[in-house]
Amino acid sequence: QVQLVESGGGLVQPGGSLRLSCAASGRRFSVSGNAMDWYRQAIGKERELVARITSDGNTNYADFVKGRFTISRDNVKNTVYLQMNSLKPEDTAVYYCHTRIVVNVEGAYVEVWGQGTPATVSS
């Protein structure tokens, strides 16, 4: 069973930085072999995709974080990171790590979510 455990959230002032981590575990699961995402959900809002890193290392970002956030991974540690710079109050949310696991040859998959780590940007 695949588990994703986030850490690194906290309280930071506007303009500050946080680095989130997502440690993956599970039999034969590797972050390098799967697309890994960071989502976030603010109070009263829907969960939204923030950034993705594909199995071949390509990265994609939501427009609202481009130039400020960077997604990366460490294959040895089996961990995905989200470096968040120039943080704004509107970045306040719970941040979740996510991946999809293909379970059969027809392409059926299951979604795996971490428990989330809260990030608060406030003066």
C-alpha positions as CSV (number, residue, x, y, z in Angstrom):
1,Q,0.0,0.0,0.0
2,V,1.4,3.4,-1.0
3,Q,1.5,6.1,1.6
4,L,2.3,9.8,1.2
5,V,3.3,11.8,4.2
6,E,3.7,15.6,3.9
7,S,5.6,17.9,6.2
8,G,7.1,21.4,6.2
9,G,4.0,23.6,6.5
10,G,3.8,26.4,9.0
11,L,3.3,30.1,9.6
12,V,5.3,32.5,7.4
13,Q,5.1,36.2,6.7
14,P,4.3,37.6,3.3
15,G,7.3,37.4,1.0
16,G,8.7,34.5,3.0
17,S,9.4,30.9,1.9
18,L,8.5,27.4,2.9
19,R,9.7,24.0,1.6
20,L,7.2,21.2,1.7
21,S,8.1,17.6,1.6
22,C,6.2,14.5,0.5
23,A,7.8,11.2,1.6
24,A,6.5,8.2,-0.3
25,S,6.5,4.6,0.9
26,G,5.1,1.4,-0.3
27,R,6.2,-1.8,-1.9
28,R,7.8,-1.1,-5.3
29,F,6.5,2.5,-5.5
30,S,8.9,5.2,-6.6
31,V,8.3,8.9,-7.1
32,S,10.5,8.7,-10.2
33,G,8.2,6.2,-11.8
34,N,5.0,8.1,-11.3
35,A,3.6,11.6,-11.9
36,M,3.5,13.4,-8.5
37,D,1.3,16.4,-7.8
38,W,0.9,19.1,-5.2
39,Y,-2.6,20.3,-4.6
40,R,-3.9,22.9,-2.2
41,Q,-7.3,23.7,-0.6
42,A,-8.1,26.9,1.1
43,I,-11.0,27.3,3.5
44,G,-14.3,27.5,1.6
45,K,-12.6,26.7,-1.8
46,E,-12.2,23.7,-3.9
47,R,-9.0,21.7,-4.0
48,E,-6.8,22.9,-6.9
49,L,-3.7,21.6,-8.7
50,V,-0.6,23.6,-7.8
51,A,2.3,21.7,-9.5
52,R,3.1,18.4,-11.2
53,I,6.3,16.5,-11.9
54,T,6.0,13.7,-14.4
55,S,7.9,10.4,-14.4
56,D,10.3,11.8,-17.0
57,G,10.9,14.9,-15.0
58,N,8.8,17.5,-16.8
59,T,7.2,20.0,-14.5
60,N,4.0,22.0,-14.8
61,Y,2.6,24.8,-12.7
62,A,-0.6,26.6,-12.1
63,D,-0.5,30.2,-13.4
64,F,-0.9,31.6,-9.9
65,V,2.4,30.0,-8.7
66,K,4.6,30.2,-11.8
67,G,7.9,31.8,-11.1
68,R,7.4,31.5,-7.3
69,F,7.1,27.7,-6.6
70,T,9.3,24.9,-7.7
71,I,8.5,21.2,-7.6
72,S,11.4,18.7,-7.5
73,R,12.1,15.1,-6.3
74,D,14.9,13.1,-4.7
75,N,14.8,9.6,-6.1
76,V,17.1,8.2,-3.4
77,K,14.9,9.6,-0.6
78,N,11.8,8.8,-2.6
79,T,10.5,12.3,-1.7
80,V,8.9,15.1,-3.6
81,Y,9.4,18.7,-2.6
82,L,7.6,22.0,-3.2
83,Q,9.7,25.1,-2.7
84,M,7.5,28.0,-2.2
85,N,9.0,31.5,-2.4
86,S,7.5,35.0,-2.4
87,L,4.5,33.7,-0.5
88,K,1.3,35.7,-0.5
89,P,-1.6,35.6,2.0
90,E,-3.7,34.0,-0.8
91,D,-1.3,31.0,-0.7
92,T,-2.7,30.1,2.7
93,A,-4.1,26.6,2.4
94,V,-3.7,23.0,3.3
95,Y,-1.2,21.5,0.8
96,Y,-1.6,17.8,-0.3
97,C,0.6,15.4,-2.1
98,H,-1.1,13.2,-4.7
99,T,-0.4,10.4,-7.2
100,R,-2.3,7.9,-9.2
101,I,-1.4,4.2,-9.2
102,V,-2.4,2.1,-12.2
103,V,-3.8,-1.2,-11.0
104,N,-4.4,-3.2,-14.2
105,V,-3.6,-3.5,-17.8
106,E,-6.8,-1.6,-18.8
107,G,-5.5,1.5,-17.1
108,A,-7.7,1.5,-14.1
109,Y,-6.1,3.5,-11.3
110,V,-6.5,4.5,-7.7
111,E,-5.7,7.9,-6.3
112,V,-3.5,8.3,-3.3
113,W,-3.5,11.4,-1.1
114,G,-1.4,12.4,1.8
115,Q,-2.9,13.9,5.0
116,G,-2.0,17.4,4.1
117,T,0.2,20.0,5.7
118,P,-1.1,23.5,6.4
119,A,0.6,26.7,5.3
120,T,-0.4,30.1,6.6
121,V,0.9,33.3,5.1
122,S,0.2,36.2,7.5
123,S,1.8,39.2,9.1
